[in-house]
Structures are given as structure tokens and as C-alpha cells.
Amino acid sequence: MIKLVDENGLRLKQNINIGEDTLLKIGECEYEMIQLLRKINVSRPVALTLACLSKGKEISSQNIEVVSGLRQPEVSVAMRYLRENDWVDIREEKRTEGKGRPIKLYRLTVSMDRIFSKIEEKIIAESRLALHNIQRLKSLA
């Protein structure tokens, strides 16, 4: 079994029960996804959150925190980015017991392929701009 550790040496949980008969598992595939997203400069919170959401299951921010090792503010930052890109849907559910805020549940609204394509488009556009600027610098020399 692979030991999941993030770039800060923190051990990631491998699975967590997220509801009736539903187990969220962070396996080798998700771990590799996190590593590759980080290599293309996707922020750590976004990479970990996408890995948690990649199975298409609805998951609470608290469960994302537990599985990924992220703190609540980091999950909020990642969710803001995902919402701004219209990649995630949020549903609130009242707590069954006691008082408190409703539980926020998240689910991807687009496929991971679509997300990766959008990230790819952004990287290509940034690379073209960088190459254009290099060409301009060469013409000034």
C-alpha cells in the first residue's frame, strides 16, 4: 500500500467514510494527480481538493479537510477558485442534530477532462505570451 505524503511531509488519509456505504479513497491515481497538478503550478489546496472531488461524489468541506490534510481556510480558497471557474456545485444541508451552520456539500459540475483542458488552455496562452515577449526582447537587442 502506498503511503500518501504531501510535499510538506504531511501524511494524507487514504480513505474516509463520507456517507451511507460511501468511502472516499485517495489512492495512487489521485496522489499522482496531485503531484502532476503541482508540477504545472496548480496551487496545493486546489490540487488536493480536485483529487478529493475527482470521483464525482458529493463531499463536505469537513471531509475534504480530513482526507487532504488541508485547513478550513485552504479549502475555502480552493472552493472559491473552483466556483469562479464554474467547476463545482454547492448544496447546503441542515444538520440532523443540534444547532449550527448547515453543512456545505460539494460536487464537480464538469468532468476532470474538461478541467484539465481549461488548465491546458491557460498554460498555452501564458506560454505564447512569454514567447512573444522574448521575441520582442530579441528585436530590441
Backbone torsions as a table, in degrees:
resi	resn	phi	psi	omega
1	MET	NA	136.9	-178.7
2	ILE	-78.7	141.4	175.8
3	LYS	-92.9	119.4	-176.8
4	LEU	-89.1	118.4	-179.2
5	VAL	-134.4	132.9	178.6
6	ASP	-80.8	-179.6	-175.1
7	GLU	-67.7	-13.5	176.0
8	ASN	-94.6	6.1	179.1
9	GLY	82.8	7.0	179.5
10	LEU	-81.0	134.0	-179.9
11	ARG	-76.5	129.8	176.3
12	LEU	-90.0	144.0	175.8
13	LYS	-70.7	146.2	-178.4
14	GLN	-91.0	-27.1	177.2
15	ASN	-157.6	157.6	179.3
16	ILE	-152.9	142.0	177.1
17	ASN	-77.4	121.1	-178.1
18	ILE	-112.5	16.8	178.1
19	GLY	154.7	-175.1	-179.4
20	GLU	-56.4	117.8	176.5
21	ASP	55.2	23.4	180.0
22	THR	-119.4	123.2	-179.8
23	LEU	-121.2	121.8	176.5
24	LEU	-86.2	123.9	-179.0
25	LYS	-117.4	131.8	172.2
26	ILE	-105.1	105.6	-176.8
27	GLY	-109.7	-166.1	-178.3
28	GLU	-59.1	-40.3	-178.9
29	CYS	-62.3	-47.0	-179.9
30	GLU	-67.1	-38.2	178.9
31	TYR	-63.3	-43.0	177.3
32	GLU	-64.1	-38.0	177.5
33	MET	-59.4	-44.2	178.8
34	ILE	-60.2	-47.9	-179.3
35	GLN	-60.2	-44.5	-178.9
36	LEU	-68.2	-40.5	177.0
37	LEU	-61.3	-40.5	178.5
38	ARG	-64.3	-37.3	-179.5
39	LYS	-66.4	-24.1	177.9
40	ILE	-102.3	23.2	172.4
41	ASN	68.1	27.0	168.7
42	VAL	-78.7	134.9	-175.9
43	SER	-59.4	151.7	-179.6
44	ARG	-56.6	-47.9	179.5
45	PRO	-61.3	-39.4	179.7
46	VAL	-68.1	-42.5	180.0
47	ALA	-61.5	-47.2	180.0
48	LEU	-65.6	-40.2	-179.9
49	THR	-66.9	-42.5	177.2
50	LEU	-60.9	-39.9	178.1
51	ALA	-61.7	-40.3	178.5
52	CYS	-66.4	-34.4	-177.3
53	LEU	-88.9	-9.9	-170.1
54	SER	-63.1	-22.8	-179.4
55	LYS	-78.8	-7.3	177.3
56	GLY	84.6	3.6	180.0
57	LYS	-84.8	152.9	173.1
58	GLU	-77.1	134.6	-175.9
59	ILE	-143.7	144.6	179.4
60	SER	-82.6	158.0	178.2
61	SER	-63.6	-34.3	178.0
62	GLN	-62.5	-41.9	177.9
63	ASN	-67.5	-34.8	175.4
64	ILE	-62.3	-42.5	177.5
65	GLU	-58.4	-47.0	-176.3
66	VAL	-65.4	-46.3	-176.7
67	VAL	-70.3	-42.3	-172.4
68	SER	-89.3	-21.8	-174.7
69	GLY	83.1	5.7	177.5
70	LEU	-75.8	154.3	172.9
71	ARG	-87.6	162.3	-176.3
72	GLN	-55.1	-45.6	179.4
73	PRO	-61.6	-33.4	178.9
74	GLU	-68.2	-39.2	176.9
75	VAL	-64.7	-40.3	178.6
76	SER	-62.2	-41.7	178.2
77	VAL	-63.4	-44.4	179.0
78	ALA	-62.6	-43.6	-179.3
79	MET	-64.8	-36.2	177.5
80	ARG	-61.1	-45.0	178.3
81	TYR	-61.4	-45.2	-179.6
82	LEU	-65.5	-38.8	177.9
83	ARG	-66.7	-42.7	179.7
84	GLU	-59.3	-29.6	178.5
85	ASN	-93.2	3.8	-178.5
86	ASP	56.9	40.8	179.8
87	TRP	-101.8	-9.5	-173.9
88	VAL	-136.8	146.7	176.5
89	ASP	-111.6	141.0	-179.6
90	ILE	-117.2	133.6	175.9
91	ARG	-129.3	135.1	177.3
92	GLU	-100.3	139.3	179.6
93	GLU	-129.0	129.1	179.1
94	LYS	-65.8	145.7	177.2
95	ARG	-66.8	143.7	-179.6
96	THR	-77.9	-27.9	-179.5
97	GLU	-130.2	144.8	173.1
98	GLY	71.6	-171.1	-178.9
99	LYS	-102.0	-179.6	177.2
100	GLY	123.7	174.5	179.9
101	ARG	-67.8	152.8	174.6
102	PRO	-64.9	155.5	177.3
103	ILE	-82.1	131.0	176.3
104	LYS	-91.6	129.0	178.5
105	LEU	-114.6	136.0	-175.8
106	TYR	-118.5	146.6	176.0
107	ARG	-150.2	140.0	176.8
108	LEU	-66.8	140.9	178.8
109	THR	-101.6	-9.1	178.4
110	VAL	-130.4	163.3	-179.5
111	SER	-74.1	157.2	175.9
112	MET	-61.8	-34.2	176.9
113	ASP	-58.6	-42.1	-179.9
114	ARG	-66.1	-41.1	177.8
115	ILE	-62.4	-45.9	180.0
116	PHE	-64.1	-35.7	177.2
117	SER	-64.6	-41.0	178.8
118	LYS	-65.1	-41.5	177.0
119	ILE	-63.0	-41.9	178.6
120	GLU	-61.0	-46.2	179.2
121	GLU	-58.0	-42.4	-180.0
122	LYS	-64.3	-43.6	-179.9
123	ILE	-64.8	-41.6	179.1
124	ILE	-63.2	-43.1	179.1
125	ALA	-63.3	-42.5	178.3
126	GLU	-64.7	-39.0	179.8
127	SER	-67.1	-40.3	178.3
128	ARG	-62.2	-42.2	179.1
129	LEU	-63.6	-43.0	178.9
130	ALA	-62.3	-44.1	178.5
131	LEU	-63.9	-40.2	177.2
132	HIS	-60.5	-44.0	179.9
133	ASN	-65.4	-37.4	177.1
134	ILE	-64.5	-43.9	178.3
135	GLN	-60.8	-40.9	179.3
136	ARG	-64.2	-41.6	177.6
137	LEU	-62.0	-41.6	179.5
138	LYS	-63.4	-37.3	-179.7
139	SER	-71.3	-21.6	177.8
140	LEU	-83.9	-16.6	-176.0
141	ALA	-78.9	NA	NA
